[in-house]
Amino acid sequence: MFRSTPKELVFAQALFGFELASADPRVVAINLVGEEDEHTSMTDYADHMRIVGYLRTLYPKVRVSLHAGELAPGLVPPERFMARIDAAELLERPEEMVVPRLPFRRHEAAH
């Protein structure tokens, strides 16, 4: 799913991905792709997580892979970075979630 498109398109791509993954064993997981610090992917991230979360209820066997490896200090404020990780964790633990080492402590992000 390309995260830098309108939410409706992300939903359509997600639905296609979940359908494909449930029908074809060669598809091992679905994943969001695109620049993580791009405006649309930053502002719509919570909606993207809601889309994936909703589709997981309909397709519980489809695996989800998330990553935040492209976010680095200076690209986004620490509180935005932590909010993304928190939103991803609400997906009832994606099968794979790759997060880089944080250059700050979680409590520092709140300040």
QUINOR-V771550 format. One record per pair of residues at least 12 apart in sequence whose C-alpha atoms are under 7 Angstrom apart, sorted by sequence separation. I is the first residue (numbers start at 1). J is the second residue. D is the distance in Angstrom with one decimal. If there is no record, write none. Layout:
# QUINOR-V771550
I_J_D / I_J_D
This chain:
# QUINOR-V771550
1_13_5.4 / 1_14_5.8 / 17_30_6.3 / 82_109_7.0 / 66_94_6.9 / 3_32_6.0 / 65_94_6.1 / 69_98_6.7 / 1_31_6.3 / 2_32_6.0 / 3_33_6.0 / 4_34_6.4 / 64_94_5.5 / 65_95_6.1 / 66_96_6.2 / 67_97_5.3 / 68_98_6.2 / 69_99_5.7 / 79_109_4.7 / 1_32_4.8 / 2_33_5.0 / 3_34_5.7 / 64_95_5.8 / 65_96_4.8 / 66_97_4.7 / 67_98_4.5 / 68_99_5.1 / 69_100_5.5 / 78_109_5.0 / 79_110_6.0 / 1_33_6.0 / 2_34_5.8 / 63_95_6.2 / 64_96_6.9 / 65_97_6.0 / 66_98_6.5 / 67_99_5.9 / 68_100_6.8 / 29_62_6.4 / 30_63_6.5 / 31_64_6.2 / 29_63_4.5 / 30_64_5.1 / 31_65_5.2 / 32_66_6.9 / 36_70_6.4 / 37_71_6.8 / 28_63_6.7 / 29_64_5.2 / 30_65_6.1 / 31_66_6.0 / 36_71_6.5 / 4_40_5.3 / 29_65_6.3 / 4_41_5.3 / 3_41_5.4 / 37_75_6.5 / 49_87_6.6 / 53_91_5.5 / 37_76_6.8 / 49_88_6.3 / 11_51_6.3 / 22_62_6.1 / 18_59_6.7 / 21_62_6.1 / 46_87_6.4 / 18_62_6.5
